[in-house]
Amino acid sequence: MIQRHHVSALVVSAVAVAMAAAASVSFLGHSAMETIVPGPGVKDVRMLSDWFPALAGGAGDTEVYVLSGDEPGGSMLVLGGTHPNEPASFLSALLLIENAKPDRGTLYVIPRTNASGFTHNDPQEGAPTSFSFTLADGSARSFRYGSRATNPIHQWPDPDVYIHASSGQALSGNETRNINRAYPGRTDGTLTERVAYGIAQLIRAESIDLTVDLHEASPEYPVVNAVVAHERAMPLASNAVLGLEMQDLSITLEPSPRNLRGLTHRELGDSTDTLAVLLETCNPSQGRLRGRTDEALVLSGKDASYMKAFELGRLYVPFDGDGISIETRVGRHLATIGELAFALGMEKPGRDVEIGGIPPYEDLIARGVGAFLSPVPAADRE
Amino acid sequence: MTYVYLAICAAVLLLTVWNLWTEKDWRKQCAAAMVAIPLLLRVLLIK
């Protein structure tokens, strides 16, 4: 016999199912990857599973864009999207794919290094789900704001303590889904470790001379506007920093700590022959001191809380009412990549990579990121 | 390990739904429904 509380249970259940359905549409929408328009330098688009077949068809497999010149030379790998909540990292890789044209050597670009991390975002951070740019033709392109870590749907549960496999170093349990604590990876590890292994395999198989991992950090973090270099990469990074100073771009050079394990600049330098560096720009939308976190903060980098923090001497970088825009952050990454490629030619004669078409820093500031994005062909629009 | 955790999650979801349908206080039914939503999304591998 149907009782009164069964009626209320039915109503409550129906509302709950409707709410779950609405949430599902939003969450599942996060899994659809935006179109990337290959530029004039792209000669091939491969998958990371080409170097580590066990990744094929899974959440960790990701596109590898191969840009090569007519002249033989060295090889360079750019890792964008290691942390999908650091938008200048993904965007810098994207602008390389859509604009760069190597004259000599080969440039490999992975825009979504942790592809799984792009399929969700971090709860309780209040971050926007996406950010948009207006292109020169008036159209718009939107990109998702992801999470620092692999989606728990793809790798769950987290241990209380994460033990880095090759060193035994203990870290916080949630770092088990951070790919920049997983290198050099392992074949039978977690999804994150397997993706890290795939990238190390790519570096070994293609004899990558220089690997550049792109990041952003908060203004109160000491390592910001910096190049972090493995000891074998220090001479090359020093030359690049000098080149940036000549462009009036102030940047610090940090040695890769020997006791901080699992990161690209340590493990890829130790376990492969590549020269490994990591770049950090300054992004106030990631900081703990930030105010309202929305698309405007991600793009403009303007934040009154950080202005106050700077007045109190709490920051490692100047911060004023102009903020630190996405153009500034992407421009710094691209200028540094250009200088690193140039320095590679001095470090390894005959293994140089000459890259034309990289959007210049001043042009990015003046015209905006949207001016260097290609319109998405009508057939590829959602 | 992931499958073990998913099985635990599914079991808790079933108990929560059972509680929702046997509970007589509609406010506690609402509480059970709110608990069930994230469990359901995890079991279905949506979030």
Interface residues (C-beta under 8 A of the other chain):
Chain A: H5 H6 S8 A9 V12 S13 V15 A16 M19 A20 A23 S24 F27 L28 H120 I153 Q155 W156 P157
Chain B: M1 T2 Y5 V17 L20 W21 E23 K24 W26 Q29 C30 A32 A33 M34 A36 I37 L40 L41 R42 L44 L45 I46 K47
